[in-house]
Amino acid sequence: MKRIITACLEQTIKFETEEEIEAFKAQLDRRSIKYRILSTEKCGGGIIARIKKQYNTYDVGDYFD
């Protein structure tokens, strides 16, 4: 039987405003989800953020090192 030992998601998300990013981060904090914002860049209609975050409740291992 196989088991997941560590897991992490990397996402690219487009936000409309800085406030939307702060609300997203607050939601992750409330839910105790570990995350790291890898980069942000402004584009025509908003902000694109690359985010690495914990998948479900699995250990993140060395993904954030």
Phi, psi and omega in degrees: 000136180264149179224145176279127180266308177225152180205145180206147177249142170245125184233151171244118186236137176260123178252150178282320186220168175297323180298324179294322177295315180297322178294321178297315179296320178297322178296317178296319178297316179299323182272004179057040177265125178286140181206163174214131176272116184282319179197156173223146176213141179278136175229177186321304186250015181171212183230131177258126180239134171262123187232138173248127182218159180297140178262121184050229180248018181290152175297145180269355177056228181258020180297332183262004180285000000 
